[in-house]
Amino acid sequence: MSRRISLRQELPLLVWLVFVWGALWQDFSPGNLLFGALLAVIVARMFYLPPVELSGRFNVLHAVPFAVGFLGRVAVASFQVMLLAVVRGPDVSNAVVAVPLRSHQDLLVTATGHVASLIPGSLVVEVDRSTSTLYLHGLNVKNAEDAARLRNDVRAIEAGLIWIMGTREELELIRLEAAP
């Protein structure tokens, strides 16, 4: 049997489960949220999940511009995919591109994959957890330059997420890469 996870470590998961409970029922009344909290504690205590290691930092000053930039990318990519569908139709080149990530934290790898998949034109098809490599299906990838551009876009997403919630070591790695 593994060691018990402290309530402090489990609190973000519990809060998230209560939020999901309220969203699923579309009812954020105190009674419903209290019942959701009771269920969240029962689920978290009865069913073992590997602990999500949090870095202990969250930078709102980087999160807001990241979210705005994400929405802009979604809008631009939606328009580009529409143009590809109308102009090129089924003659669009596709490729699966491997993107090695800097972070080996499950949370950051997962968040990077989700953000990349939510932007039209790319979709994560495989994750190699042992090497922190995402394999993305990219739309309109015709050559090595397009693959490198997709790889750079995903690594920029990862860098943004590291600025928001990465460990201090990952943050230092990003700073060193940015230095000339």
DRENNU-652675 format. One line per field, with one value per residue: chain; x, y, z of N, C-alpha, C, O, CB in turn. Coordinates in steps of 0.1 Angstrom, whole numbers. Glycine has a CB too. Layout:
DRENNU-652675
kette: c(A | ...) .
nx: c(X | ...) .
ny: c(Y | ...) .
nz: c(Z | ...) .
cax: c(X | ...) .
cay: c(Y | ...) .
caz: c(Z | ...) .
cx: c(X | ...) .
cy: c(Y | ...) .
cz: c(Z | ...) .
ox: c(X | ...) .
oy: c(Y | ...) .
oz: c(Z | ...) .
cbx: c(X | ...) .
cby: c(Y | ...) .
cbz: c(Z | ...) .
END
This chain:
DRENNU-652675
kette: c(A | A | A | A | A | A | A | A | A | A | A | A | A | A | A | A | A | A | A | A | A | A | A | A | A | A | A | A | A | A | A | A | A | A | A | A | A | A | A | A | A | A | A | A | A | A | A | A | A | A | A | A | A | A | A | A | A | A | A | A | A | A | A | A | A | A | A | A | A | A | A | A | A | A | A | A | A | A | A | A | A | A | A | A | A | A | A | A | A | A | A | A | A | A | A | A | A | A | A | A | A | A | A | A | A | A | A | A | A | A | A | A | A | A | A | A | A | A | A | A | A | A | A | A | A | A | A | A | A | A | A | A | A | A | A | A | A | A | A | A | A | A | A | A | A | A | A | A | A | A | A | A | A | A | A | A | A | A | A | A | A | A | A | A | A | A | A | A | A | A | A | A | A | A | A | A | A | A | A | A) .
nx: c(8 | 5 | 18 | -4 | -20 | -16 | -41 | -37 | -22 | -41 | -61 | -64 | -74 | -97 | -112 | -114 | -130 | -153 | -161 | -165 | -186 | -206 | -208 | -216 | -242 | -252 | -257 | -249 | -255 | -252 | -260 | -258 | -231 | -219 | -227 | -214 | -188 | -186 | -189 | -166 | -146 | -150 | -147 | -120 | -107 | -114 | -107 | -76 | -55 | -27 | -6 | -8 | 18 | 23 | 38 | 37 | 35 | 18 | 13 | -5 | -1 | 11 | -7 | -31 | -24 | -16 | -40 | -55 | -39 | -41 | -69 | -68 | -52 | -68 | -89 | -76 | -65 | -89 | -100 | -80 | -81 | -107 | -103 | -85 | -101 | -120 | -106 | -85 | -96 | -98 | -71 | -51 | -20 | -8 | 8 | 24 | 40 | 67 | 72 | 94 | 93 | 102 | 95 | 90 | 69 | 38 | 14 | 21 | 28 | 4 | -13 | -1 | -5 | -33 | -39 | -26 | -41 | -66 | -64 | -74 | -64 | -43 | -37 | -32 | -20 | -6 | 12 | 44 | 52 | 75 | 96 | 86 | 74 | 53 | 32 | 19 | -8 | -6 | -22 | -19 | 9 | 36 | 64 | 97 | 101 | 76 | 69 | 88 | 79 | 54 | 64 | 78 | 57 | 43 | 62 | 64 | 39 | 42 | 63 | 49 | 31 | 49 | 59 | 36 | 29 | 51 | 79 | 105 | 130 | 124 | 115 | 139 | 153 | 138 | 144 | 171 | 172 | 161 | 179 | 205) .
ny: c(-12 | 22 | 54 | 77 | 105 | 138 | 161 | 187 | 184 | 171 | 189 | 207 | 188 | 180 | 204 | 208 | 186 | 191 | 215 | 204 | 187 | 206 | 219 | 198 | 192 | 217 | 234 | 254 | 257 | 261 | 237 | 216 | 218 | 212 | 185 | 175 | 180 | 161 | 137 | 140 | 137 | 111 | 97 | 103 | 92 | 65 | 55 | 50 | 74 | 84 | 108 | 142 | 161 | 193 | 224 | 244 | 270 | 296 | 318 | 345 | 368 | 359 | 340 | 352 | 367 | 345 | 330 | 348 | 349 | 322 | 321 | 338 | 323 | 301 | 313 | 323 | 299 | 285 | 299 | 295 | 267 | 265 | 279 | 261 | 239 | 248 | 258 | 239 | 215 | 179 | 176 | 182 | 182 | 161 | 152 | 133 | 145 | 144 | 158 | 166 | 174 | 198 | 196 | 171 | 167 | 153 | 168 | 192 | 181 | 170 | 192 | 208 | 191 | 191 | 218 | 222 | 204 | 216 | 237 | 243 | 222 | 207 | 177 | 157 | 125 | 105 | 99 | 98 | 89 | 83 | 97 | 122 | 130 | 143 | 132 | 146 | 150 | 169 | 193 | 203 | 200 | 200 | 197 | 196 | 220 | 230 | 210 | 216 | 242 | 235 | 220 | 240 | 257 | 241 | 238 | 264 | 268 | 250 | 264 | 287 | 276 | 267 | 291 | 299 | 279 | 261 | 244 | 259 | 251 | 244 | 268 | 283 | 269 | 277 | 304 | 304 | 293 | 314 | 334 | 352) .
nz: c(0 | -7 | 5 | 23 | 8 | 16 | 28 | 19 | -4 | -19 | -21 | -45 | -64 | -52 | -52 | -79 | -86 | -73 | -86 | -112 | -106 | -100 | -125 | -142 | -132 | -136 | -115 | -90 | -63 | -27 | -13 | -33 | -40 | -16 | -13 | -36 | -28 | -7 | -21 | -37 | -18 | -9 | -34 | -39 | -17 | -18 | -44 | -57 | -71 | -89 | -73 | -84 | -89 | -80 | -88 | -70 | -77 | -93 | -119 | -124 | -139 | -162 | -170 | -179 | -204 | -218 | -220 | -236 | -259 | -266 | -273 | -295 | -312 | -317 | -331 | -354 | -364 | -369 | -390 | -409 | -413 | -423 | -447 | -460 | -462 | -480 | -502 | -509 | -503 | -503 | -509 | -491 | -474 | -448 | -417 | -391 | -364 | -342 | -311 | -288 | -254 | -229 | -202 | -177 | -161 | -154 | -154 | -168 | -193 | -201 | -201 | -221 | -243 | -244 | -249 | -273 | -289 | -288 | -305 | -338 | -365 | -355 | -336 | -308 | -311 | -298 | -268 | -255 | -225 | -211 | -224 | -226 | -250 | -274 | -300 | -328 | -350 | -378 | -397 | -431 | -433 | -452 | -456 | -442 | -430 | -424 | -405 | -385 | -378 | -367 | -345 | -331 | -325 | -307 | -287 | -279 | -267 | -246 | -232 | -225 | -207 | -188 | -178 | -165 | -146 | -141 | -127 | -107 | -117 | -144 | -153 | -151 | -171 | -194 | -194 | -198 | -224 | -238 | -236 | -253) .
cax: c(0 | 13 | 15 | -16 | -17 | -21 | -53 | -31 | -18 | -53 | -71 | -67 | -82 | -111 | -119 | -117 | -141 | -166 | -164 | -170 | -199 | -216 | -210 | -224 | -256 | -256 | -263 | -238 | -261 | -244 | -263 | -253 | -217 | -216 | -229 | -203 | -176 | -187 | -186 | -152 | -137 | -152 | -140 | -105 | -102 | -116 | -101 | -63 | -50 | -13 | -7 | -4 | 28 | 22 | 50 | 35 | 34 | 8 | 15 | -17 | 3 | 14 | -19 | -41 | -20 | -16 | -54 | -59 | -32 | -47 | -81 | -64 | -47 | -80 | -96 | -68 | -64 | -102 | -101 | -70 | -87 | -118 | -98 | -79 | -112 | -128 | -97 | -77 | -104 | -91 | -57 | -42 | -9 | -8 | 19 | 25 | 52 | 71 | 76 | 100 | 90 | 113 | 90 | 86 | 57 | 25 | 5 | 25 | 27 | -10 | -18 | 5 | -12 | -47 | -39 | -23 | -52 | -78 | -62 | -77 | -53 | -34 | -43 | -23 | -24 | 2 | 21 | 54 | 54 | 89 | 105 | 78 | 73 | 40 | 31 | 8 | -12 | -7 | -28 | -11 | 23 | 41 | 78 | 104 | 100 | 62 | 70 | 96 | 71 | 45 | 72 | 81 | 45 | 39 | 71 | 60 | 28 | 48 | 70 | 39 | 26 | 59 | 59 | 24 | 29 | 62 | 88 | 116 | 141 | 119 | 115 | 152 | 157 | 132 | 151 | 184 | 170 | 157 | 191 | 213) .
cay: c(0 | 35 | 64 | 85 | 118 | 148 | 169 | 199 | 179 | 166 | 199 | 211 | 178 | 180 | 216 | 206 | 176 | 198 | 224 | 196 | 183 | 217 | 221 | 187 | 194 | 231 | 239 | 258 | 260 | 255 | 223 | 208 | 218 | 204 | 171 | 173 | 179 | 148 | 127 | 141 | 131 | 96 | 92 | 105 | 83 | 51 | 51 | 56 | 81 | 88 | 122 | 151 | 169 | 207 | 231 | 253 | 284 | 299 | 332 | 351 | 378 | 351 | 332 | 360 | 369 | 331 | 327 | 357 | 344 | 310 | 324 | 344 | 312 | 293 | 321 | 323 | 285 | 281 | 305 | 288 | 254 | 267 | 282 | 249 | 230 | 254 | 260 | 227 | 203 | 167 | 176 | 188 | 173 | 159 | 145 | 131 | 152 | 142 | 170 | 164 | 185 | 200 | 192 | 157 | 166 | 148 | 179 | 201 | 174 | 168 | 206 | 211 | 183 | 196 | 232 | 220 | 198 | 225 | 246 | 236 | 219 | 197 | 168 | 147 | 111 | 96 | 106 | 89 | 95 | 81 | 107 | 134 | 134 | 143 | 130 | 154 | 150 | 183 | 196 | 211 | 199 | 195 | 195 | 196 | 234 | 230 | 202 | 224 | 252 | 229 | 217 | 253 | 262 | 233 | 241 | 277 | 265 | 245 | 275 | 296 | 269 | 267 | 305 | 300 | 269 | 252 | 244 | 269 | 246 | 245 | 283 | 287 | 264 | 286 | 317 | 301 | 291 | 327 | 343 | 351) .
caz: c(0 | -8 | 16 | 21 | 3 | 25 | 23 | 12 | -18 | -26 | -22 | -59 | -71 | -46 | -56 | -93 | -87 | -69 | -97 | -123 | -102 | -102 | -139 | -147 | -128 | -138 | -102 | -81 | -50 | -16 | -10 | -43 | -40 | -4 | -17 | -45 | -20 | 0 | -31 | -41 | -8 | -10 | -46 | -38 | -7 | -22 | -56 | -57 | -83 | -86 | -70 | -93 | -83 | -84 | -86 | -59 | -81 | -104 | -122 | -131 | -149 | -174 | -174 | -187 | -218 | -224 | -224 | -247 | -270 | -270 | -280 | -308 | -321 | -320 | -341 | -366 | -370 | -374 | -403 | -418 | -416 | -432 | -461 | -465 | -466 | -492 | -514 | -512 | -502 | -498 | -513 | -480 | -469 | -433 | -411 | -377 | -360 | -329 | -304 | -275 | -245 | -218 | -189 | -176 | -152 | -161 | -155 | -179 | -206 | -204 | -204 | -234 | -253 | -245 | -255 | -288 | -296 | -289 | -316 | -350 | -374 | -348 | -327 | -302 | -314 | -290 | -258 | -249 | -212 | -206 | -229 | -227 | -264 | -280 | -314 | -332 | -364 | -382 | -410 | -440 | -431 | -465 | -456 | -429 | -424 | -417 | -393 | -375 | -374 | -357 | -333 | -324 | -319 | -295 | -276 | -274 | -258 | -233 | -225 | -218 | -195 | -178 | -172 | -157 | -135 | -141 | -115 | -108 | -126 | -157 | -156 | -154 | -184 | -204 | -194 | -205 | -238 | -244 | -235 | -265) .
cx: c(9 | 9 | 3 | -12 | -23 | -33 | -48 | -28 | -31 | -63 | -74 | -76 | -96 | -119 | -123 | -129 | -154 | -170 | -171 | -184 | -210 | -218 | -218 | -239 | -261 | -263 | -252 | -244 | -252 | -247 | -257 | -238 | -212 | -217 | -218 | -190 | -175 | -184 | -172 | -143 | -138 | -145 | -125 | -99 | -103 | -109 | -87 | -60 | -36 | -14 | -2 | 6 | 27 | 35 | 49 | 35 | 24 | 9 | 4 | -12 | 7 | 2 | -29 | -36 | -19 | -30 | -58 | -52 | -37 | -60 | -78 | -59 | -58 | -87 | -89 | -68 | -78 | -104 | -92 | -76 | -98 | -113 | -92 | -90 | -119 | -119 | -91 | -86 | -96 | -76 | -48 | -32 | -10 | 4 | 18 | 39 | 55 | 76 | 81 | 98 | 101 | 108 | 87 | 75 | 45 | 16 | 8 | 24 | 13 | -16 | -13 | -2 | -26 | -47 | -36 | -34 | -64 | -76 | -64 | -65 | -43 | -41 | -33 | -28 | -17 | 10 | 31 | 58 | 69 | 99 | 98 | 78 | 58 | 41 | 18 | 5 | -14 | -13 | -20 | 4 | 29 | 56 | 84 | 102 | 86 | 62 | 78 | 88 | 60 | 52 | 74 | 69 | 41 | 49 | 69 | 48 | 33 | 55 | 60 | 33 | 36 | 60 | 47 | 25 | 40 | 70 | 99 | 127 | 137 | 119 | 129 | 157 | 151 | 140 | 165 | 183 | 167 | 169 | 199 | 226) .
cy: c(12 | 44 | 72 | 99 | 128 | 156 | 181 | 195 | 176 | 177 | 204 | 201 | 178 | 192 | 214 | 196 | 183 | 208 | 216 | 191 | 194 | 220 | 210 | 188 | 208 | 237 | 242 | 263 | 254 | 241 | 213 | 207 | 211 | 189 | 167 | 171 | 166 | 137 | 128 | 135 | 116 | 91 | 92 | 95 | 68 | 46 | 58 | 62 | 85 | 103 | 131 | 161 | 183 | 214 | 241 | 268 | 285 | 314 | 337 | 360 | 371 | 344 | 340 | 363 | 355 | 328 | 335 | 352 | 331 | 312 | 330 | 333 | 303 | 300 | 320 | 309 | 281 | 287 | 298 | 274 | 255 | 270 | 269 | 240 | 235 | 254 | 247 | 214 | 191 | 166 | 182 | 177 | 172 | 151 | 143 | 136 | 149 | 155 | 167 | 176 | 186 | 195 | 177 | 155 | 162 | 159 | 188 | 194 | 173 | 182 | 210 | 204 | 188 | 209 | 230 | 214 | 206 | 236 | 239 | 234 | 209 | 189 | 158 | 133 | 101 | 105 | 95 | 95 | 94 | 91 | 121 | 139 | 133 | 140 | 136 | 151 | 164 | 184 | 206 | 212 | 192 | 191 | 197 | 210 | 235 | 222 | 209 | 235 | 247 | 226 | 229 | 258 | 255 | 236 | 255 | 276 | 260 | 255 | 284 | 289 | 268 | 280 | 306 | 291 | 259 | 253 | 255 | 264 | 247 | 260 | 287 | 282 | 272 | 299 | 315 | 300 | 305 | 337 | 341 | 344) .
cz: c(0 | 3 | 12 | 16 | 13 | 19 | 15 | -2 | -26 | -28 | -36 | -66 | -65 | -51 | -71 | -94 | -83 | -80 | -109 | -119 | -104 | -116 | -145 | -144 | -131 | -126 | -92 | -67 | -39 | -13 | -20 | -43 | -27 | -7 | -27 | -38 | -12 | -9 | -36 | -31 | -8 | -22 | -44 | -28 | -11 | -34 | -57 | -71 | -79 | -83 | -81 | -86 | -88 | -80 | -74 | -63 | -93 | -107 | -130 | -141 | -162 | -179 | -183 | -201 | -225 | -229 | -236 | -260 | -276 | -278 | -294 | -318 | -325 | -332 | -354 | -373 | -375 | -388 | -413 | -422 | -425 | -446 | -467 | -470 | -479 | -504 | -518 | -511 | -497 | -502 | -503 | -475 | -454 | -429 | -397 | -373 | -345 | -323 | -290 | -266 | -235 | -205 | -189 | -165 | -160 | -164 | -167 | -193 | -210 | -208 | -218 | -245 | -255 | -252 | -270 | -295 | -297 | -300 | -329 | -359 | -368 | -338 | -322 | -305 | -305 | -280 | -253 | -235 | -207 | -212 | -230 | -241 | -268 | -295 | -319 | -347 | -368 | -396 | -418 | -437 | -444 | -465 | -442 | -422 | -417 | -405 | -382 | -370 | -364 | -344 | -325 | -318 | -306 | -283 | -271 | -264 | -245 | -225 | -218 | -206 | -184 | -171 | -162 | -144 | -134 | -129 | -117 | -117 | -141 | -162 | -159 | -167 | -196 | -205 | -201 | -220 | -245 | -244 | -248 | -263) .
ox: c(19 | -1 | -1 | -1 | -35 | -34 | -54 | -30 | -31 | -73 | -86 | -85 | -106 | -130 | -134 | -138 | -164 | -182 | -181 | -193 | -220 | -230 | -227 | -247 | -273 | -273 | -245 | -238 | -246 | -238 | -252 | -232 | -201 | -208 | -212 | -182 | -165 | -176 | -165 | -133 | -128 | -138 | -118 | -88 | -95 | -104 | -86 | -62 | -33 | -21 | 8 | 1 | 29 | 41 | 59 | 34 | 23 | 7 | 3 | -19 | 7 | 1 | -34 | -44 | -22 | -32 | -65 | -58 | -38 | -62 | -85 | -63 | -58 | -91 | -95 | -69 | -78 | -109 | -96 | -74 | -100 | -119 | -94 | -89 | -123 | -123 | -91 | -82 | -89 | -69 | -38 | -36 | -12 | 11 | 11 | 49 | 46 | 85 | 73 | 102 | 109 | 116 | 83 | 72 | 42 | 9 | -1 | 20 | 9 | -23 | -21 | -6 | -31 | -56 | -43 | -37 | -72 | -86 | -57 | -56 | -34 | -51 | -25 | -39 | -21 | 15 | 27 | 66 | 74 | 109 | 104 | 81 | 51 | 50 | 7 | 14 | -22 | -9 | -14 | 10 | 27 | 60 | 77 | 102 | 85 | 56 | 74 | 88 | 58 | 46 | 73 | 69 | 37 | 45 | 72 | 48 | 29 | 54 | 63 | 31 | 33 | 62 | 48 | 23 | 39 | 69 | 100 | 133 | 145 | 122 | 131 | 165 | 158 | 142 | 169 | 191 | 171 | 169 | 201 | 233) .
oy: c(13 | 42 | 74 | 104 | 126 | 157 | 185 | 203 | 178 | 176 | 206 | 205 | 177 | 191 | 218 | 199 | 180 | 209 | 220 | 190 | 191 | 222 | 213 | 186 | 211 | 244 | 232 | 271 | 244 | 233 | 203 | 196 | 204 | 182 | 156 | 163 | 159 | 128 | 117 | 128 | 109 | 81 | 83 | 91 | 60 | 35 | 70 | 55 | 89 | 110 | 127 | 168 | 186 | 211 | 245 | 277 | 275 | 322 | 334 | 362 | 378 | 341 | 334 | 360 | 355 | 323 | 330 | 352 | 329 | 306 | 327 | 333 | 299 | 293 | 317 | 308 | 273 | 280 | 296 | 270 | 247 | 265 | 267 | 234 | 227 | 250 | 244 | 205 | 192 | 157 | 188 | 166 | 183 | 145 | 151 | 131 | 150 | 162 | 164 | 187 | 177 | 189 | 171 | 144 | 167 | 160 | 192 | 200 | 175 | 183 | 216 | 210 | 188 | 211 | 236 | 217 | 205 | 242 | 229 | 243 | 205 | 194 | 152 | 130 | 90 | 116 | 85 | 104 | 103 | 94 | 130 | 151 | 123 | 145 | 132 | 150 | 171 | 177 | 215 | 222 | 180 | 183 | 199 | 211 | 241 | 226 | 209 | 239 | 253 | 228 | 229 | 264 | 261 | 237 | 258 | 284 | 264 | 256 | 288 | 296 | 269 | 281 | 313 | 296 | 249 | 263 | 260 | 272 | 251 | 263 | 295 | 288 | 275 | 304 | 324 | 304 | 307 | 346 | 330 | 343) .
oz: c(7 | 10 | 1 | 20 | 17 | 7 | 5 | -11 | -38 | -36 | -40 | -73 | -73 | -54 | -75 | -102 | -89 | -83 | -114 | -128 | -109 | -120 | -154 | -153 | -130 | -128 | -87 | -61 | -41 | -11 | -16 | -45 | -28 | -3 | -25 | -41 | -11 | -6 | -38 | -35 | -7 | -21 | -48 | -29 | -7 | -35 | -57 | -81 | -68 | -90 | -87 | -77 | -100 | -70 | -68 | -55 | -101 | -98 | -142 | -152 | -172 | -191 | -192 | -210 | -237 | -240 | -245 | -270 | -288 | -288 | -304 | -329 | -337 | -341 | -365 | -385 | -385 | -397 | -425 | -434 | -434 | -456 | -479 | -481 | -487 | -515 | -530 | -518 | -487 | -498 | -507 | -472 | -447 | -437 | -390 | -378 | -337 | -329 | -281 | -270 | -233 | -198 | -199 | -161 | -171 | -174 | -175 | -203 | -222 | -218 | -226 | -255 | -266 | -261 | -278 | -307 | -306 | -305 | -332 | -360 | -375 | -332 | -329 | -301 | -303 | -284 | -249 | -235 | -200 | -205 | -235 | -244 | -266 | -302 | -315 | -355 | -363 | -405 | -413 | -438 | -446 | -473 | -433 | -410 | -407 | -395 | -370 | -358 | -353 | -333 | -313 | -307 | -296 | -272 | -259 | -254 | -234 | -213 | -207 | -196 | -172 | -158 | -152 | -133 | -127 | -121 | -129 | -125 | -149 | -173 | -168 | -175 | -206 | -216 | -208 | -227 | -257 | -252 | -253 | -273) .
cbx: c(-10 | 11 | 27 | -24 | -23 | -10 | -62 | -19 | -9 | -59 | -66 | -55 | -76 | -110 | -109 | -105 | -138 | -163 | -152 | -161 | -198 | -210 | -196 | -219 | -257 | -265 | -273 | -230 | -276 | -246 | -278 | -258 | -212 | -225 | -243 | -202 | -175 | -201 | -195 | -149 | -141 | -167 | -144 | -102 | -109 | -131 | -109 | -53 | -59 | -3 | 1 | -16 | 42 | 10 | 54 | 46 | 48 | -6 | 29 | -26 | 15 | 26 | -26 | -43 | -6 | -10 | -63 | -55 | -17 | -50 | -90 | -53 | -37 | -89 | -99 | -54 | -59 | -113 | -97 | -57 | -91 | -127 | -87 | -71 | -122 | -132 | -86 | -65 | -111 | -98 | -56 | -51 | 5 | -21 | 33 | 23 | 52 | 83 | 64 | 115 | 77 | 115 | 77 | 98 | 55 | 19 | 4 | 39 | 34 | -18 | -14 | 20 | -12 | -53 | -29 | -10 | -56 | -80 | -47 | -88 | -46 | -22 | -55 | -21 | -21 | 11 | 13 | 66 | 45 | 94 | 109 | 84 | 81 | 32 | 31 | 10 | -25 | 7 | -43 | -17 | 27 | 39 | 85 | 119 | 101 | 52 | 77 | 109 | 63 | 39 | 85 | 87 | 33 | 39 | 86 | 57 | 17 | 57 | 79 | 28 | 21 | 73 | 57 | 12 | 16 | 71 | 95 | 121 | 144 | 105 | 109 | 162 | 151 | 117 | 153 | 191 | 158 | 146 | 199 | 215) .
cby: c(0 | 41 | 73 | 86 | 120 | 158 | 174 | 204 | 167 | 155 | 211 | 213 | 164 | 180 | 228 | 200 | 164 | 206 | 231 | 184 | 179 | 229 | 222 | 174 | 192 | 231 | 229 | 269 | 256 | 264 | 221 | 213 | 233 | 208 | 169 | 183 | 191 | 146 | 129 | 156 | 137 | 93 | 100 | 119 | 86 | 49 | 55 | 45 | 93 | 85 | 125 | 159 | 164 | 213 | 239 | 251 | 289 | 295 | 334 | 357 | 386 | 342 | 327 | 374 | 376 | 321 | 329 | 372 | 343 | 301 | 334 | 354 | 303 | 291 | 335 | 328 | 276 | 286 | 320 | 287 | 246 | 279 | 293 | 242 | 229 | 268 | 270 | 226 | 199 | 155 | 182 | 194 | 177 | 152 | 152 | 116 | 167 | 131 | 180 | 160 | 183 | 215 | 200 | 149 | 180 | 137 | 187 | 206 | 160 | 163 | 216 | 208 | 169 | 197 | 241 | 212 | 185 | 232 | 253 | 243 | 231 | 205 | 160 | 150 | 108 | 86 | 112 | 87 | 88 | 67 | 102 | 145 | 124 | 157 | 114 | 169 | 141 | 189 | 202 | 226 | 190 | 206 | 205 | 193 | 245 | 225 | 189 | 230 | 259 | 217 | 210 | 263 | 261 | 218 | 240 | 287 | 255 | 233 | 283 | 299 | 255 | 263 | 316 | 296 | 262 | 254 | 230 | 273 | 231 | 239 | 290 | 282 | 249 | 288 | 322 | 289 | 282 | 333 | 340 | 364) .
cbz: c(12 | -22 | 18 | 34 | -12 | 30 | 35 | 19 | -18 | -18 | -14 | -67 | -68 | -31 | -55 | -101 | -78 | -56 | -102 | -126 | -87 | -95 | -146 | -143 | -113 | -151 | -96 | -87 | -49 | -4 | -9 | -57 | -39 | 8 | -23 | -56 | -10 | 6 | -43 | -43 | 6 | -11 | -58 | -34 | 6 | -24 | -68 | -54 | -87 | -97 | -57 | -100 | -85 | -77 | -98 | -49 | -86 | -101 | -129 | -121 | -143 | -172 | -162 | -180 | -218 | -215 | -212 | -244 | -267 | -258 | -272 | -306 | -313 | -308 | -337 | -363 | -359 | -365 | -402 | -412 | -403 | -427 | -460 | -455 | -455 | -488 | -511 | -503 | -515 | -503 | -527 | -469 | -474 | -429 | -415 | -373 | -362 | -328 | -303 | -276 | -238 | -217 | -186 | -171 | -146 | -153 | -142 | -177 | -204 | -192 | -193 | -235 | -249 | -232 | -248 | -289 | -288 | -276 | -316 | -358 | -378 | -342 | -334 | -287 | -328 | -298 | -247 | -258 | -202 | -210 | -243 | -218 | -273 | -278 | -318 | -330 | -367 | -382 | -407 | -440 | -418 | -475 | -466 | -431 | -435 | -427 | -396 | -382 | -386 | -364 | -337 | -334 | -329 | -298 | -282 | -285 | -264 | -237 | -235 | -228 | -199 | -184 | -183 | -164 | -135 | -153 | -113 | -94 | -122 | -159 | -144 | -143 | -185 | -201 | -179 | -198 | -241 | -236 | -222 | -271) .
END
